[in-house]
Amino acid sequence: MGFIMSLLQGFKISALFICLEADSYENCLICSYGYGIYTDQNGNQKCQNSQTNLPVQVQIIACEDGYVDEATSKCTANCGIGKYGQIIFDPRGLIKTSSCETCDDICFECSSKSECLSCKKGFYLYTGSSLKQTGQCLQKSGYLELVLYVDSVSDQYSEDLLTGMTLDDPFLSLQSAFAKAYEYGAPFESALIKILLIDSTNGYQVQVFYRLRDQFKFLVGAGLEIRNIAFNAFDSIFDPRQGFDLNKLDNYYCLTDKLTNAIYPLVHHQFSLTYQVKHFQNLLKF
């Protein structure tokens, strides 16, 4: 439903029931939702239902549940790519105007004039904080080649301070490694980032136990390469050893996924730094 400003000729409309604020009996300043302000022949502002045929519509200035699209002069719930919705309220907290405004040229999507949600090709989104989803679009430049390390889960709960750049400071999940890989590579025109999974002590193929299934997603480019890694996404994980109480073994832990609150066992391999260096064969590169 739109609020309309127009010129009403030849009618006197009482503002007693639908006028929320007035400076005189004949002149209304704020109308209730669903009513527009019209100027009569005497120059007084009146409230009139926008669905009647009495007024001559000139312009829609606001929408109750959307924004005015300048291209169509109609209300829309989504302003589309390259635009954002802007609402201005009156002193009573009612919608005065709501319109679709144009983003900065550098933004692909935005939440306000200068706050970008995504960027055009050749630019990357800089937010300044992992807690923000909006920021500025900056020009990409240069080339990056980087190696990130991922270990199995440990007693450490938070990954916020991990960099993944050394054997002593690995990520504890592939999700974190992927997220950081995109973050590290974003400012560069091109990047080669290798994600290495710390090998097991038995030399077998490293298994990535994830019950996230379709929730475990990442962008795949033409250069994706996976070596000596098995992804296990069964509903349950069974240990082949019989007669062992896994709850009493120190090398088993329960991994909690913060997104789904799912809890499932994951082997934690304990070995020295020297062994890690000698048996670092598993590779995930993109």
Protein Blocks (a to p, Z undefined) as FASTA:
>chain_A
ZZdddddehiacdfklmmmbdcbfklcfbdcehiacdddfkopacdddfkbmkbccfbdc
bdfkbcddfklopacfbgbghiacdddddfkopafbdcdddddfkbmbdcbfklcfbdce
hiacdehiakbcbdcddddedjdddddddddddfblblklpgolamklccfbfklmmmmm
mmmmmmpmbdcddddddddfkopacddddfklmmlccdddfkbccehiacdfbfbdcdfb
ghiafklpmkbccdddfklopacddddddddfklmmmmmmbccdZZ
